[in-house]
Amino acid sequence: MDHSATPTVVVLGSVNMDLVTTTTRRPALGETVLGSGFATVTGGKGANQAIAAARSGARVRFLGAVGDDAFGTTLRTTLDDAGVDTTLLRTVSGPSGVATIVVDSAGENSIIVVAGANGQVTDLTEDEFAAIEAADILLCQLEIPLETVAAAAHRARAAGTLVALNPSPVQSLPADLWADTELAIVNSLEYEQFSSPLGQVAHVVRTLGSGGALYRGDDGAELSVDGLAVDVVDTTGAGDAFAGALVARWSHGPAAALNWANTAGALATTRLGAAAAIPGRQQIAASLADVR
């Protein structure tokens, strides 16, 4: 990929309406606590990563599904407003995906996800496959049916499209999917769960939360970046901000991409919500300039 060119990224994944409640502390089993705030914000790993990639300068097309409810209309509009191409985003019968999120005063969260329309992405059309094959990068997660992710990755790899996988939420994955994955983006838990198959992946990026991030290439290259000191408000979606920013800057090389993504992920924790908190190019660049 030409460093000077704007990469084309297809994101295949979930889009949810996040129902976010803030409270001093998260309730224990059977306990009721008083909340201090409530908001509805666009989320879902796929949508978050698509918005992050677009805000970092990539041309982004999103593949997935929303329901024919009011949430679906809002979700599509939010993606459009972020500069994400939604011409192939499906509207299906039934509710959109939702996530109920509780955020405590330390910015830590607990999340319950209901798949809704995301669960209906059980196959891909030829138009969707064509978009994948024409892209520089395909970015996937695991909040839609696994068979669809595997099929997309296989077609992408065959066409020379780089396959980037964020294997979350953790589940058993087929060997073929790992074989088609060139770039894996994992947190520490996922790194431990997938330690064996990750050894087969050409590029592995491991996020460490406030500790920064690590990179390992199949050529033996290893890189690390330290975490940034920020005032954490909400960690929801920080990993997604990192993943989207990483693929948007991947053509600049692992070192530059890792640094950029690490900054994006840190800045995403300084505001409430997932997609709403994802920083843009100017904010990321300014933060990097301050660090230097």
Secondary structure as GFF3:
##gff-version 3
##sequence-region A 1 292
A	DSSP	beta_strand	8	12	.	.	.	ID=ss1
A	DSSP	beta_strand	16	23	.	.	.	ID=ss2
A	DSSP	beta_strand	35	43	.	.	.	ID=ss3
A	DSSP	alpha_helix	45	55	.	.	.	ID=ss4
A	DSSP	beta_strand	59	63	.	.	.	ID=ss5
A	DSSP	beta_strand	65	67	.	.	.	ID=ss6
A	DSSP	alpha_helix	70	81	.	.	.	ID=ss7
A	DSSP	beta_strand	90	92	.	.	.	ID=ss8
A	DSSP	beta_strand	97	103	.	.	.	ID=ss9
A	DSSP	beta_strand	109	114	.	.	.	ID=ss10
A	DSSP	three_ten_helix	116	120	.	.	.	ID=ss11
A	DSSP	alpha_helix	126	134	.	.	.	ID=ss12
A	DSSP	beta_strand	137	140	.	.	.	ID=ss13
A	DSSP	alpha_helix	146	159	.	.	.	ID=ss14
A	DSSP	beta_strand	162	165	.	.	.	ID=ss15
A	DSSP	alpha_helix	175	180	.	.	.	ID=ss16
A	DSSP	beta_strand	183	187	.	.	.	ID=ss17
A	DSSP	alpha_helix	188	193	.	.	.	ID=ss18
A	DSSP	alpha_helix	195	198	.	.	.	ID=ss19
A	DSSP	beta_strand	203	207	.	.	.	ID=ss20
A	DSSP	three_ten_helix	209	211	.	.	.	ID=ss21
A	DSSP	beta_strand	213	217	.	.	.	ID=ss22
A	DSSP	beta_strand	222	225	.	.	.	ID=ss23
A	DSSP	alpha_helix	238	248	.	.	.	ID=ss24
A	DSSP	three_ten_helix	250	252	.	.	.	ID=ss25
A	DSSP	alpha_helix	254	268	.	.	.	ID=ss26
A	DSSP	three_ten_helix	275	277	.	.	.	ID=ss27
A	DSSP	alpha_helix	281	291	.	.	.	ID=ss28
###
